[in-house]
C-alpha cells in the first residue's frame, strides 16, 4: 500500500498516522515525482498538524529526544526509500521500545541505522569545514552542497555560536537556505528557481575586506602545514574532495 505525502516532515508524520493501522506492507513516498505503477492505487495524505503532533508526542514518550532525532536523521538522509525505512523503524519502536534501534538482526533496521550514520558523519564534517564569506551587504554567507538534507540539523550549532551576526547558510543543491538576524532564524524564500541555486557571493558581491581576510586565512593555512608530513590520501579521507569547492583555503589566491 502506497501513501503519498507533500514532502514536508509534518506531511510524512501525517502519512505515518494514516498508514499505521494498514494491514498490507506500506510504502511512503513524496507525491512530487512519484511515478504511477501498474495496479497501484496510492493514498494521497493530507497534512494535518494535529496528526503529526500526536505521532511526535507518542515517539518522544517511548524513545525520548535522542531516539526521535535518529528518526529525523533517517528521514533527512534522502536515501532511496528513506521514508519507508523510517516508518518501519517507527512501528518497531512502538512495538519494542528503544530496543528497536539495536535490533540489527532485522535487515530493515540495519539499513535505516546505516542512513542515520551517514547523515551524522556528514553533519560532523560540515560543522568543521563550512566557510563563511562576508557579502557586500554585511551578511556572512556560507554555501555548501551536502549529500544529505542536513541544513535543518546544523543551524542550531551556528545559532548558538554566531548569535550576534547576520548570516545565511545556503544549500545550493536543494535550493534552500536559513537566514539569521537579530536572534531569529527564518527559512529563506527565493524569488525564483534559478536564484535558489545561485551562489549569493556571485550575485551580491563580497565586502571590501573579504578578499584580504581570505588571503590571510590561506596564508595561515599554508604556514601551519608541515610539508614533510603532507598526506593527500589521508587528507581526502577526513576532508573529501567534493567539499573543497567552497573552502577558502582550497581556492587559488
C-alpha positions in Angstrom: 0.0 0.0 0.0 1.5 3.3 -1.1 0.9 6.6 0.8 1.9 9.9 -0.9 2.7 13.0 1.1 3.6 16.6 0.3 7.4 16.3 1.0 7.3 18.0 4.4 8.2 16.3 7.7 4.7 17.2 9.0 3.3 15.6 5.9 5.4 12.5 6.4 4.2 12.2 10.1 0.6 12.6 8.9 1.2 9.7 6.5 2.6 7.6 9.4 -0.5 8.3 11.4 -2.8 7.2 8.5 -0.7 4.2 7.5 -0.1 2.8 11.0 -3.2 0.6 11.0 -2.7 -0.7 7.4 -2.6 -4.4 7.3 -0.7 -4.6 4.0 3.0 -3.7 3.6 3.4 0.1 3.5 5.5 2.4 1.3 5.6 6.1 1.9 6.8 8.4 -0.9 6.7 12.0 -1.9 3.8 13.0 -4.1 6.0 15.1 -6.3 7.9 13.0 -8.7 6.0 9.8 -7.9 5.7 7.6 -11.0 2.3 5.7 -11.4 2.7 1.9 -11.1 0.6 -0.8 -12.6 -2.2 -1.9 -10.3 -1.0 0.7 -7.7 -3.8 2.7 -6.1 -1.9 5.2 -3.9 -3.5 7.1 -1.0 -2.8 10.8 -1.0 -2.3 12.0 2.5 -3.5 15.4 3.7 -1.0 17.1 6.0 -2.7 17.6 9.4 -0.8 19.3 12.2 -2.7 17.5 14.9 -1.9 14.1 13.5 1.8 15.0 13.2 1.9 16.2 16.8 0.3 13.0 18.1 2.9 10.9 16.3 5.7 13.1 17.7 4.4 13.0 21.3 4.0 9.2 21.1 7.5 8.7 19.9 9.0 11.1 22.4 7.2 9.3 25.2 8.8 6.0 24.1 12.3 6.8 23.0 13.0 10.4 24.0 14.6 13.1 22.1 17.7 11.1 21.2 15.6 8.4 19.5 13.3 10.8 17.8 16.4 12.7 16.5 17.6 9.5 14.9 14.4 9.1 13.1 14.7 12.7 11.8 18.2 12.0 10.5 17.0 8.9 8.6 14.2 10.9 7.1 16.5 13.7 6.0 19.1 11.3 4.5 17.0 11.3 1.3 18.4 7.8 0.6 16.2 5.6 -1.6 13.1 4.6 0.3 14.2 6.6 3.4 10.6 7.4 4.3 9.6 3.7 4.2 12.5 2.7 6.3 11.7 5.5 8.8 8.1 4.3 9.0 9.3 0.7 9.6 11.6 1.9 12.4 8.7 3.9 14.0 6.5 0.9 14.0 9.3 -1.2 15.6 9.9 1.4 18.3 6.2 1.4 19.2 6.4 -2.4 19.4 9.8 -2.9 21.1 10.6 0.4 22.6 14.1 1.9 22.5 15.5 -1.7 21.9 14.3 -1.4 18.3 17.3 0.7 17.5 19.7 -2.2 18.2 17.7 -5.0 16.5 20.4 -5.4 13.9 19.2 -8.9 13.1 16.4 -7.1 11.3 17.8 -6.1 7.9 15.5 -3.1 7.6 16.5 -1.7 11.0 20.2 -2.2 10.0 19.6 -0.3 6.7 17.8 2.6 8.5 20.6 3.0 11.0 23.2 3.0 8.2 21.3 6.0 6.8 21.4 7.7 10.2 25.2 7.1 10.4 25.9 8.6 7.0 23.9 11.7 8.0 25.6 12.1 11.3 29.1 11.7 9.8 28.3 14.4 7.2 27.0 16.8 9.8 30.2 16.4 11.8 32.3 17.1 8.7 30.3 20.1 7.6 30.4 21.7 11.1 34.2 21.6 10.8 34.6 22.8 7.2 31.7 25.2 6.5 33.2 28.6 5.5 31.5 32.0 5.7 32.1 34.9 3.3 31.2 38.4 4.1 28.9 39.8 1.4 28.7 43.4 0.3 25.5 43.9 2.4 27.3 42.7 5.6 25.7 39.3 5.8 28.1 36.3 6.4 27.2 33.8 3.8 28.1 30.0 3.7 27.2 28.0 0.6 27.5 24.2 0.5 26.2 21.2 -1.4 25.8 18.3 1.1 24.9 14.8 0.1 22.1 14.7 2.6 19.5 17.3 3.6 21.4 18.3 6.8 20.7 22.0 6.8 17.9 21.7 9.5 20.4 19.7 11.6 23.3 22.1 11.7 21.7 25.5 12.0 21.3 25.2 15.8 25.1 24.9 16.1 25.6 28.3 14.3 22.7 29.9 16.1 24.5 29.4 19.4 27.9 30.5 18.2 27.1 33.3 15.8 24.1 34.9 17.7 25.5 38.4 17.2 25.9 38.2 13.4 23.7 38.3 10.4 24.3 35.1 8.4 22.9 32.8 5.8 23.6 29.1 5.2 22.6 28.1 1.7 22.2 24.5 0.4 22.8 25.1 -3.3 22.0 21.5 -4.2 18.4 21.7 -2.9 17.9 25.4 -3.3 17.1 26.0 0.4 18.6 28.4 3.0 18.3 29.6 6.5 18.9 33.2 7.5 19.7 34.6 11.0 19.2 38.2 12.1 18.6 39.8 15.4 18.4 36.4 17.2 15.8 34.9 14.8 16.2 32.2 12.2 14.0 32.0 9.2 13.8 29.8 6.1 14.6 31.9 3.1 12.2 32.0 0.2 13.9 32.8 -3.1 12.4 34.8 -5.9 12.8 32.1 -8.5 14.2 28.6 -9.1 17.4 29.9 -10.7 18.2 32.2 -7.7 17.7 29.4 -5.2 20.7 27.5 -6.7 22.8 30.6 -7.3 25.8 31.5 -5.1 24.9 34.8 -3.4 28.5 35.9 -3.4 28.4 36.0 -7.2 25.0 37.7 -7.2 25.5 40.3 -4.4 29.3 40.6 -4.4 31.7 40.4 -1.5 32.6 43.1 1.1 35.7 45.2 0.5 37.6 43.4 3.2 36.6 39.9 2.4 39.4 39.1 -0.1 42.0 40.4 2.4 40.6 38.1 5.1 40.6 35.2 2.6 44.2 35.8 1.7 45.2 35.9 5.4 43.4 32.7 6.0 45.0 31.0 3.1 48.4 32.2 4.3 47.8 30.9 7.8 46.7 27.5 6.4 49.9 27.4 4.3 52.2 28.4 7.2 50.9 25.8 9.7 51.2 23.0 7.2 54.2 20.8 7.7 55.4 20.0 4.1 57.2 16.8 5.1 54.1 15.4 6.7 51.7 16.1 3.9 49.5 13.1 3.3 47.0 13.9 0.5 45.3 10.5 0.7 44.6 10.9 4.4 43.5 14.5 3.9 40.9 13.3 1.4 39.7 10.7 3.8 38.9 13.2 6.5 38.0 16.0 4.2 36.6 14.5 0.9 37.4 16.4 -2.2 33.7 17.0 -3.1 33.6 19.5 -0.2 36.6 21.6 -1.3 34.7 23.8 -3.7 33.6 26.2 -1.0 36.6 26.0 1.3 38.6 29.3 1.3 42.0 27.6 1.9 41.4 25.3 -1.1 40.9 28.2 -3.5 43.7 29.8 -5.5 44.5 33.3 -4.4 
